[in-house]
Amino acid sequence: MESRGVEFEMVNIDLVPEAADTLREQGFRQLPVVIAGDTSWSGFRPDMINRLLPASRVASA
């Protein structure tokens, strides 16, 4: 996400253990977890990251 210029906030679950509990309650079982508005997923998903970009930037990414 960083290389594509997508702004994000990283939460380290080692430093914020209650965040891990919240993610487990939401059904996530692997990291990383990305929550972007109404969209969320876990694992490395370049296809989903590209969906966060404006269409003009996806063509050049």
N, C-alpha and C positions, 0 to 999 in steps of 0.2 A: 504494500500500500504506500509505503514511503517513497519507493522508486517511481510510483505513478502519480505522486503529488496528492494523494488522498489524505486529508487531515484525519487524525484519529487520537483517541485517548487510550493509553495502555494501562491496564490494571494488572498488577502482578499478584497472583493469588497466594504466593508465598508471603507477601507483605499484607494482604487483605484477605484473610481466610474466609471471612463471611461472604466474599464475592464467589468463592468456590462453592459454598453451600447454596447460594442463590442459583448459580448455573446448574448445579445438580438437580435442584428442585424444578428447573425449567426443562430438564430432560437431557441436558448436554453431558456427554461422557468422554469427550476428547478436547484437547486444546490445539490451536487457538480457537476462541469463540469470537465471532464478529457479530455485533448488533448494530445495524444501521437503519434507524427508523423502524418500519414494520418488517424489515427483512433481517433474518439472522441465520447463521450457519456455524458449523464447527469444522476444523481441519483446514488445511491449505487448499484454497479454492480460487485459483486465478480467474476462472470463468465468472465467479460471483464478484470478485473485486472489479473486474472489467465492467460489470453491470452498474457499479457505482459511479463510473465515469461518464461525463457527457459524451454523446455519440461522436462528436468531432475528435475527441481525444482517444477514443478506442481505436479508431482507424489508424492513428499514428503510433499507438502503443506497441 
